[in-house]
Amino acid sequence: MKKVTAAYLRDIVADAIYPSIETYRSSRLSSGEEHYTPPTGLPTDEEIDDFLFHNGLLDEETVEQLIDPGLLGFSHKTANATE
């Protein structure tokens, strides 16, 4: 078993959503959300959280662990993963 951190898993999500992040940002902008200014560059923590929260493949506990950094941050949260 390999031990991974929540920060590492969030990085995987960021890499996965990066190719379509501009489409996501354009969608939010065109939906008329008040006070939304699209960021530039890599996916933000808010965008990663939004993806995780709306991902139907993840159970509630997993989402909570990947969205809430806790007291020590995502780098201190670990899980065992198979290769």
Secondary structure, 3 states (H helix, E strand, C coil): CEEEEHHHHHHHHHHHHHHHHHHHHHHHHHCCCCCCCCCCCCCCHHHHHHHHHCCCCCCHHHHHHHHCCCCCCHHHCEEEECC
